[in-house]
Amino acid sequence: MQIKEALRSILTDQEMDAMIWSYDRIGDILITTIPESMEKKENLIGEILLQAHPTIRVIGKRIGIHQGEFRTRELQIIAGENRKETLHKENGIQLYLNPETVYYSVRMAGERLRLAHLILPGERVAVLCSGVGPFPLTMAKHSKARLIVGIEKNPAAHSFALKNLQLNKAEKRVRFYQGDAAHILPSLPHQFDRIVTVLPTGDTSILVNCSLPSLAPKGILHHYTMVHQGNTQTMAEQIARACSEQEKNISTITSHRCGHCGPRTDRFCFTVKFS
C-alpha cells in the first residue's frame, strides 16, 4: 500500500503538507508524530500505517519531548495492540524494552556496531548510562573483550538489561549494575581499558570526571554529547579542561558525528586518547 495515497483519502492538502513522514520502528512498534491540528484523525492515520506495515502490531504517537532524569518520553497507542513492550533486533542481538519507560535510540545501532569494532581483544570496557544494554551486548557479540560492564541508574532499564543479558547468553563477559555510575564505578575491583559515556545531555564534566579515575593508563574514553551548530571545538575544550583538572595527559581528541537530534543540534562521539 502507498501510504501517501491512502492518507489522501482522509487528509486535506494542508494536512498532507503538515504530516511528519519520519518514523521510528522499534521491534513491532512504529512510533510517529501527529501534529496537534490532526489529533481528531490520529486513529484513522494509525490504522492506515498499521495496514501499510504487515509486521507492525502497534502504532504509537510521541507525546511531548524527552524529559526527566532518565530522558523518557510519553507514548500514546493510536492503533493496534494495546501494549508498549516489544522485542527489538539489531546487530545480531535481541533487546526487550518499553520505549516509554526507558531511553533507547534505534538510530544509534550503526554507532554501537562501529564502537564494538574498535575494541581490542582482552580489553575491559565500561559503559556508563547503559540503558537496556545495547552497547554492552553489541560489544559482546562483535568483539573479543575480556569484560564489559554496564551501569544504569534507571531501574526499569536495568531490569530489561538483566533480561536481555540472559536472552543473548552473554553472562560470561557482561555484567550489569544498577545505580549512580559515580558511586559504582570506583567500587569495581579493576580499571578499564575503554570507558563509554552514553548519556548525551547535562554537564559534560560530570561523566568525564567520573570516568577518569577508573581509566587504565593509556586507556580510551568515548564521550557522547550533543553539539549545537557544529561547535565541536568548544566541547573538545570542555573535555580537555576536565582531563587537565585530573592531571590526565591527552594524546588526541577526535570527534565523530553520529546523528541529528534537533534544530541545529547533532550527536557526536568524542574519542579521547591519553599518553
C-alpha positions in Angstrom: 0.0 0.0 0.0 1.2 3.5 -0.8 0.9 5.4 2.5 0.6 8.8 1.0 -2.1 7.7 -1.4 -4.1 6.1 1.4 -3.8 9.1 3.6 -5.0 11.4 0.9 -8.4 9.8 1.3 -8.7 11.2 4.9 -6.4 14.3 4.9 -6.7 17.6 3.3 -3.9 19.0 1.1 -2.9 21.3 4.0 -2.9 18.4 6.4 -0.8 16.3 4.0 1.8 19.2 3.9 1.8 19.2 7.7 2.2 15.5 8.1 5.5 14.3 9.6 6.8 11.4 7.5 9.7 10.1 9.6 9.0 7.2 11.9 11.0 5.1 14.3 10.5 1.4 14.3 11.3 -0.5 17.5 10.5 -4.2 17.3 6.9 -4.4 16.1 6.1 -0.9 17.3 6.1 2.0 14.9 6.4 5.4 16.6 5.2 8.5 14.8 4.4 12.2 15.5 0.9 13.6 14.8 0.6 17.3 14.5 -1.8 18.8 17.1 -4.1 20.1 14.3 -4.7 16.5 13.2 -5.4 14.8 16.5 -9.0 14.1 15.7 -7.8 11.9 12.8 -4.9 10.2 14.6 -6.7 6.9 15.0 -7.5 6.8 11.3 -3.9 7.7 10.5 -2.8 4.9 12.8 -4.9 2.3 11.1 -3.6 3.2 7.7 0.0 3.0 9.0 -0.8 -0.4 10.5 -2.2 -1.7 7.2 0.8 -0.4 5.4 3.3 -2.3 7.5 2.3 -6.0 7.8 4.9 -6.8 10.5 3.9 -3.9 12.7 1.5 -4.7 15.6 1.4 -1.3 17.4 1.3 2.3 16.3 2.4 4.8 18.9 2.3 8.6 19.0 5.0 10.6 20.7 3.8 13.0 23.4 6.0 15.9 24.4 9.8 15.7 24.5 12.4 13.6 26.3 12.5 14.8 29.8 13.4 14.0 33.4 16.5 12.3 34.8 16.0 9.3 32.6 15.1 11.2 29.4 11.9 9.3 28.9 9.0 10.3 26.6 5.3 9.5 26.9 3.9 7.2 24.2 0.2 7.0 23.3 -1.1 4.0 21.4 -3.3 5.1 18.5 -3.8 1.8 16.6 -3.1 -1.9 17.0 -2.4 -3.9 20.2 -2.6 -2.0 23.5 0.9 -2.6 24.7 4.3 -0.8 24.8 6.8 -3.6 25.4 8.5 -5.1 22.4 11.4 -7.3 21.3 13.8 -5.4 19.0 16.6 -6.8 17.0 19.8 -5.0 15.9 23.4 -6.0 15.1 22.7 -9.7 15.8 21.3 -9.1 19.3 17.8 -9.0 20.8 16.5 -6.4 23.2 13.3 -6.3 25.3 12.3 -2.8 26.1 9.5 -0.3 26.6 10.2 2.9 24.7 8.1 4.9 27.1 9.9 3.9 30.3 13.5 3.7 29.0 15.6 5.9 26.8 16.5 4.0 23.6 17.6 5.4 20.2 17.1 2.9 17.3 19.1 5.3 15.2 22.3 4.6 17.2 22.5 1.0 16.0 25.2 1.7 13.5 27.2 3.7 16.0 27.0 0.9 18.6 28.4 -1.5 16.0 31.2 1.0 15.0 32.3 1.2 18.6 32.2 -2.5 19.1 34.6 -3.0 16.2 37.2 -0.7 17.8 37.6 -2.9 20.9 40.8 -4.9 21.0 41.0 -8.5 22.2 41.2 -8.8 26.0 40.0 -5.2 26.8 38.0 -4.4 29.8 35.2 -1.9 28.9 32.7 0.1 31.0 29.6 1.7 29.6 28.0 4.4 31.7 24.3 5.0 31.3 24.0 1.7 29.5 20.2 1.6 29.4 18.7 -1.8 28.4 22.1 -3.0 27.3 22.5 -2.3 23.5 26.1 -1.0 23.7 27.4 -3.8 26.1 25.6 -6.6 24.3 26.7 -5.4 20.8 30.2 -5.3 22.1 29.9 -8.9 23.5 28.6 -10.0 20.1 31.1 -8.3 17.9 34.4 -8.1 19.9 36.7 -10.2 22.0 36.6 -8.0 25.1 37.5 -9.8 28.3 34.9 -8.0 30.4 32.1 -5.5 29.6 30.4 -3.6 32.4 27.2 -1.6 32.0 26.0 0.8 34.7 22.5 2.3 34.6 20.5 4.4 37.1 17.0 3.8 35.7 15.7 0.7 37.5 13.3 -0.1 34.6 16.1 0.0 32.1 18.3 -2.1 34.4 15.5 -4.7 34.7 15.3 -5.0 30.9 19.1 -5.2 30.7 19.2 -8.2 33.0 16.5 -9.9 30.9 18.5 -9.1 27.7 21.7 -10.4 29.2 20.1 -13.9 29.6 18.3 -13.6 26.2 21.6 -13.0 24.4 23.5 -15.6 26.6 26.2 -13.0 27.4 26.6 -13.7 31.1 30.2 -14.8 30.9 31.6 -11.5 29.8 28.9 -8.9 30.5 27.9 -7.5 34.0 25.1 -5.0 34.6 25.0 -2.8 37.7 22.1 -0.6 38.8 22.8 2.8 40.3 24.8 6.0 40.0 27.9 5.5 38.0 29.8 8.0 40.2 29.3 5.6 43.1 29.5 2.2 41.4 32.5 2.7 39.0 35.0 3.5 41.8 33.9 0.4 43.7 34.7 -2.0 40.9 37.9 -4.0 41.5 39.8 -3.0 38.4 40.5 -0.2 35.9 39.1 -0.2 32.4 40.9 0.0 29.0 38.0 1.8 27.5 35.1 3.7 29.0 32.0 4.8 27.1 29.7 7.6 28.5 26.4 7.4 26.6 24.1 10.0 28.2 24.3 12.9 25.7 22.9 15.7 27.8 23.8 17.5 31.0 27.1 18.7 32.4 30.0 17.2 30.3 32.4 17.3 33.2 30.3 15.1 35.5 30.6 11.8 33.5 34.1 12.6 32.3 35.3 13.3 35.8 33.6 10.1 37.0 35.3 8.1 34.3 38.9 9.2 34.5 40.0 7.7 37.9 38.8 4.3 36.6 40.5 4.5 33.2 43.7 2.5 32.9 46.9 4.3 31.8 46.7 5.0 28.1 43.1 4.0 28.2 40.5 5.4 25.8 37.4 7.5 26.6 34.4 7.7 24.3 32.2 10.5 25.4 28.8 11.1 23.7 27.3 14.6 23.8 25.0 17.0 21.9 26.8 19.7 19.9 24.9 22.9 18.9 25.6 24.3 15.4 28.6 22.0 14.8 30.6 23.7 17.5 32.9 20.7 18.3 35.8 22.9 19.3 34.0 24.2 22.4 33.1 20.7 23.5 36.6 19.4 23.0 37.9 22.2 25.1 35.5 21.3 27.9 36.6 17.7 27.8 40.3 18.8 27.8 39.7 21.0 30.8 38.1 18.2 32.8 41.0 15.9 32.0 43.6 18.6 32.9 41.9 19.1 36.3 42.6 15.4 37.0 46.1 15.6 35.6 45.4 13.3 32.7 47.7 14.0 29.7 45.7 13.9 26.5 47.3 12.5 23.4 44.5 13.2 20.9 40.8 14.2 20.9 38.8 13.3 17.8 35.1 13.7 17.1 32.7 11.6 15.1 29.2 12.8 14.1 26.6 10.1 14.8 23.2 11.6 14.4 21.0 14.7 14.1 19.0 15.3 17.2 17.2 18.6 16.8 17.3 22.0 15.2 21.0 22.8 14.6 21.9 20.1 17.1 23.9 16.9 16.4 25.1 14.0 18.5 28.9 13.5 18.5 31.2 10.9 19.9 34.4 12.4 21.2 37.3 9.9 21.5 40.0 10.8 23.9 43.3 9.0 24.0 45.9 9.5 26.7 49.7 9.5 26.8 
